[in-house]
Amino acid sequence: MVLLTGHLSDLTRLVEFARRTLRIVKQNLGWAIGYNVVAIPLAMAGHITPWMAAIGMSASSLLVVGNALRLTYERRAHRMLLAGD
């Protein structure tokens, strides 16, 4: 880790950001695993047609990407906050 500012307080913000990142990674993995645990057996049993499964998988991917993008928005808001100091 390289601290590019002269403020050690930024280190605590970085640790908090790392914790939020790990929390979102765990949420995304949980969602992806949960979706696959439910959707794959239903598709194998014929209860979901291939086009439904494809739409579901695309929606699942969009949900995961959207959830991960929350970090980008939080980071951008943090930069704007620092710029106002």
C-alpha positions, 0 to 999 in steps of 0.5 A: 500500500502506498499512501500518496497524501501526507495525511495518515487519516487517509489510511483509515479511510482506505481500510474502510473502503477495503472492508466495503469492497470485501462486503460487496464481493461477498454479496456478489458471490452469494447472489451468483451462487444462490441464483445458480443453485436455484436456476440450474436445477430448474433448467435441468428439470425443464421448468425454465426454457433456455431463453428464460435462463439466458434472460435470468443469467443476464439479469443476474450479471447486471445485478452483480455489476450494478452492485459493484458499481456502488463502490465507484459512486461512493469513491467519486462522492468521497473525492468530491468531499475531499475536494471541498476541504 
